[in-house]
């Protein structure tokens, strides 16, 4: 899988040695001449993997922001958060 768009805070689905689990990306380590390594924190307590490579990543879930709600002022005007 292409992990060039993976950033810190994203969630990835990994499969390593028969174990399938979700993990939060803590850091992306890019080295010359080597595969890109992801430093991860698994969501399961019984999983001890702390890094994975592109071949181990099976899914990528991006961290996306939410649309902020607008507030109405006393005079009827609308204020939107930026």
N, C-alpha and C positions, 0 to 999 in steps of 0.2 A: 504494500500500500504506500502511496505517496504521502509522507508526513511533513511536507514542506509548509503546510498551512496550520499545523498544530502549534498552539501557543500555551503559555503558562495559564493554568486555570481551566483548560478544556478537559473534557472527560473522554477517555479512550477505552474501547473494549479490546482486551488482550487475550491471547491464547498461548500459554507457555507450558510445555510438557504435559499437555492434556488438560490443564486447568483453564477454565474460562472465567474471567472476572472483569469488573469495571475498575478503573483507576483514574485519579485526578493527576494531571501533569503538574509537577512542581518546577521542572526546568528542562530546557532543550539544550543538549550539548552537541555542538557540531565540531568535528575534528577533521583535519585534512587527511585524506586517504582512508578514512574509516567510515563506517555507517554512523548515521545520526542516532544518538542515544537519548532516550527520554527518561528522566528521573521521575518516578511515579510514587503515589501513595495509594495502595489498593483500598477498596471499600470494605473488603472482608477481613476480619480479624485473623483468620487462619491462613492467610496468604502472606508469604514473606518476601515476595519479589519487590525490589525497590528500583529497578531499571528495566527497560525493554528496548528492543530495536524495531525497525520498520517492518521486519518480517513477522514480528509477534503481534503487531497491531492489526485488528480485524475491523474495527469501527471507530469513527471519530464523531464526537458530539461537541459542537462549538458552544462556547459561552456567549450568550446573546443578552443584550439589555432589554428591558421592558419599556413599553411606551408609558410615559408619565402622564398622570391625570391632570387635567386643567382645573384651576380653582376660579370661582366667581368672586369678584369684589362686591362691596356693598352697593356701588353705583351701577351694577349690571355689567361692567366690563369683565372680560375673561383674561386671566393671567395664565400663561403657559410656562412651565418649567423648561429651561434650556439645558 
